[in-house]
Amino acid sequence: MAGGGERFFVLGVAPGCDGIAMADQVRTVRMEIPSSVELVNVVRMTILNAVESVGALSGPRLDDLRLATSEAVTNAIEANLQRDAGRPVKIRCDVYPGSVMLEVADFGHGMPAEQSLPPITDPARLRTEGGFGVPLMRTLSGDQVEFIPGEEGTTVRVWLHQ
């Protein structure tokens, strides 16, 4: 178990639903996990299984979702660890035919101002530690990323389309 006895759990579970709620053409996965990097893979696999099971994304776009999920969840965990490690990370994924909306909410201090880093495509960027998550999510989603600041943290929404 992560963090000495902590458990993750899936919200909104209907009997026999395994954490995935369905409404017409939309599947919604909701999870709330402790701020533990060991759980990033659990979240990623849960989201990918839900998306792949209905064929919403495939091939390279499924790989893009895998990477965007890892980046968003890892960033949220790191934000929580800086402010209050006892707070959970909340994940929601709406799966539509041919598209996905991933939402990850943390309880961190908020997003820092845009860093003055070289563009992600600049070879000089290889000499820079960190700072790849946000530009990577923007690139993978075709710039369909939304950052919603709040008093108790930040919510990130990423849209991916087949």
Helices and strands as residue ranges (DSSP letters): E 9-10, E 20-23, E 26-33, G 37-39, H 40-54, H 59-83, E 89-96, E 99-105, G 123-127, H 133-141, E 145-150, E 153-161
